[in-house]
Each structure stands twice: as C-alpha cells, then as structure tokens.
Amino acid sequence: MIRPDQIYCVVEPVDMRRGLESLSQWIQTSLGATPCDGTAYAFSNRSKTRLKLLIWDGTGVWCCQRRLHRGAFIWPSHDDRCWVMTQAQWDWLIKGVDWQRLTVQAPAHWRV
C-alpha cells in the first residue's frame, strides 16, 4: 500500500471526466506543485459522491477513483484551495465517515 508524505484535498469540485494529465496540469498551474513530489492530491465532484486521487509511487503517477453508492464524502470547506489532511483523517474520509467530528477538541467548559 502506498503511504504518501502528505494528502492535499482540493476544496473546489472538479469534473470527474478529467484525467491524469488534466488534473496534473491543475496541480502545476494552481498550486505550483508537481504530482511527482510524494504528495497525494484528492479531488471530488460537486455532489461529493466521487473522488479521484493522484499519487506518485516512485515510478509513476497513479490516478485512482472511488465512488460511494449511498451518502457523500465529508469534504473540507475552507477558503484555501487545498486542505492538508493527516493519514487518519484520510482513512476516515474515504470510508464516508465524518472525519471532522473525530478530531474536534472537547469544549473547555464541558465537564462530566
């Protein structure tokens, strides 16, 4: 299994008909990065039911796609173009679980 150094979730939805070359070009022009830098780049469609992942394995770039049959992926909503995720957050996201709820700190005023 490939474990990237970092996982960037592209916040803006993309057309899932876009392929490896088109998404690689987007990474280069919009982020000033290269898909061959050891980072994984994840893209989603508007309805958040599909995602594509570009990842370098040391030899070439993989373009993988995942689709949920029910529900939607909980995608970052942020003002930035990309959101950096931890491996644990990514593992929850691809399972369709609300990864943001799993990492929220408990309020300081709350007591048992």
N, C-alpha and C positions, 0 to 999 in steps of 0.2 A: 504494500500500500504506500502511496506517495504522501508524504507529510510536508507541506510547504512551509517556508520560513514565516510567511505572513499570508493572511487571507483578506483581500480587499473586496468588499461588496460595493458594487457600483449602484448608487442610490437611484439614479434616473433609469426608468424602464427602457428596454430595447426591444426591437423587433426580433423575435426568435428565429426568423428566417436568415438572419445574419450568420455568417460562418466564421471560421477560424481567421481568415485574412481580414475580414471587415472588423471583427472585434479586436484583433491585434492592432489594426490601424487606429481604432478608437483609443486604445490604451496609450499608444505612442503619441497621438496628437493631443488628446485631452489631459492626460496625466504626465506626459513627458517621461514615461517609463517604457520598459521593454517587457514583453511577455516571457522573456527568457532569463529573468532575474531571480528565479527561485520563489517568486510570489505567485499565489493563485488569485485570479480575478474572477469574481462571480457576477453574473448579470441576471436580471429577472425580466419577465414580461409585465405588462401593465396590471393584469389581474393577479399576479404573484402566484400562479399555479405552475409555472415552469421556471427553471433556472438553467443557465449554462455556466460552465466553469472552464477557464483556460488555465492550464498549469504546465510548467516545464518539468520534465523528468530527468534532465541531464543529457538527453539525446534529441528530444523533440518536444513540441508543444502538443498537449492533449486538449481536445475540446469535448467535454462531456455534458450531457443534458439529463435533467431529472424532471419528472412531472408528477404532481400529486393528483390522485384521482378524486379526492374529496378535500375540501378546505383549501387553505392558501398558506404559503410561506410567510412567516413574520419577518418582513424586510425592514431594514433600518430606514428611518425617516429623519433626515438630517439636512442641514444647509450645505454640507460639504458634498463633493462629487462622489467620494468614496468613504466607506466606513471600514476601519480595520477591526477584524474580529479575532478572538482567541480561538484556538483549536476546539475548546469545549463549547463555546458559543456556536461555532460552525457545526459541530456534531449534532447539537440540538436543533439548529435551524433546518438542516436537511431532513430531519425526521418529522418536520412540521410542528415542532413544539415551540411555544413562545419563549425563546432564549432570553429575552429581555426581562421576563419575570423571574428567571432563575438566578440572575446576577444582581438584582436590586438589593440595596442595603436596607435593613430594617430601620424604621424611624427611631431617632434617638430618644424620643419621649415615650415610646411604647414599652410597657413592662408586662411581665407575666404575673 
